[in-house]
Amino acid sequence: MRFRIQPVAFALLLVAAILPAPARAGDAAKADGIKVEVTGFRNDKGQLGCSLWRGPEGFPRDDSHILRHIWAKIHGNHGECVFGAVPAGDYAVTLFHDENGNGKFDSNFIGYPLEGYGFSNNAKAQFKAPSFDETKFHYDGTGTKQMSVQMIYR
């Protein structure tokens, strides 16, 4: 027995396959979040690592307290990290230029940074890393919170 599609049914199937699927309510929520634009890279080597912190516990050194971590490409001395679907709350962002691509922030034996780094609010390190309170910002849970961070090299 052969299966045969009627011309009208075939045309409807073809149109349905070509048209984009309708957007679902959840799709818009995924687009919302926190967008961090990073500038000031000294080169395009390696990758940009961005971490989103929900509170002061472990900030900024204990990776087990990071809410989310993202790797991003660097192009034209510019990088961008987008943390989608983030609930309302207070957050901080730490970032670094993983120049050698080894997946970690490199420092010397006394902790002096060997790669570029940055913090939300462009907070500066003064003999030690800034606190969560110095770097925190509020996200109301709707739309996109945009911020810019300048890379720091020592």
N, C-alpha and C positions, 0 to 999 in steps of 0.2 A: 504494500500500500504506500502510495506516495503522498506526501504532505504538500499541499499547495496553498500559498498565501494569495488572497485576493488583492488586486491592485490598490484598492483604497486602504486596506489594512497595512499593506507594505509601505505606502506613502506616509501613513500615520506613524508607523514604527521608525521610519527614516527621520521624520521631523523630530520625534521625541529623542532620538539618539543625537541629533545635532544641537538642539537647544540646551543651554546650560541648566543645570539643576537649580531649583529655587533655593534661595538662602534660608537656612534654618536659624531659629532664634539663637541657638548656641554659637553659631558662627560669628556673630557680631561680638559676643562676649570674649571670644578668643583673640579678637583684634585689639581689645582694650588691654591696658597694662602700663608698664613702665618702660620707656625708651631712653636709653643713655647713649648720647653721641659723644665720642671721644676724639679729641684732636691733639696735635702736638707730638706725634710719634717721630722719632728720629730716622726711621726707615720703615719699609713695608715687610721686613723679615718676620717670620714666626706668625704668632697669632695673638689675639686679644682675649684675655680671660676676665670675665665679669662675674661677681658673686653678689647675690641679694641676701641681705640679713634682715631678720624680722625683729630682733631685739639685741640688747647689749651682751647677752650671755655668749661668751667665747669670742666676742668681737675684738679684733679682726683676725686673730690667728688660728683659732680652733675650727677647722673646716667642718667638723661634725655638727656645727650649729648653723651652717649655711642653709638657707631655705632653698635656693636654686643657684646653679652655676651654668654659665653659657660660654662657649668658645665662639669667637667671631673672626672673620678675615679682616685684614688691614689692606686698604687700597688708598693710594694717594695720601698717605699719612693720616688717614681717617678710619675709624672703626665705629661700629654700632651694635649695641646689645639690646634686645627687646625681650622683656619678661612679660609674657602674655598671661591672661586670666589670673590676675593677682587680686586677692580680696583687699578691702579697705584696711588701712592700718599705717603704722609708722615703720619705715624701712631705712636701710642704709645700703650703699653700694660700694664695694671695693673692686678695684680692677688692676690688672698688670699686663705689661707687654712681654709675653713669653717669646722673647727674641730668638732664642735658640730652639724653640719648639719641643722642649722636653716635658711640657705639661706641668711645670711647677715654677714658683717664684724663686729665683736664685738670689742668694745673698752670700756674703763672705763669712768667715768663721766667727766674726763678732756681730753678725746680723746686718751689716751695711748692705743696702740693696745694690745688686748688680744689673737689674733690669728696671725699666720704667714702671711706675705705679700711679694710682690716683684714688681719690675718695669722692663720694657724693658731696655736694656743697663746695667742691674744690678745697676741702679742708687740708691743711698743711700738717706735716709731721714735724714736730719740734722736739728733737731728742727721743721721741717715741711716737708711735702711731696715734692719730687722733682718736678720741672716744666715740662711742656710738652716738651720744648726744650731740657732738660737734658735726656729725655727718648725717644725722637722721633728717628725713623729710616725711611729709604726710601724703598718702595717696588715698583719695576718697572712694576708690573702687569703680569709678565710672570714667569712660573716655581713656585718653592716653596722657599720662604724665610724662612730659619731656624734660630732659635736663642735659646739660653739657658738662663734660669733665675734661680738664686739661691734664695731659700726661706729664708726670714729673720724673726727671732723671737726675741722679746725684753724681 
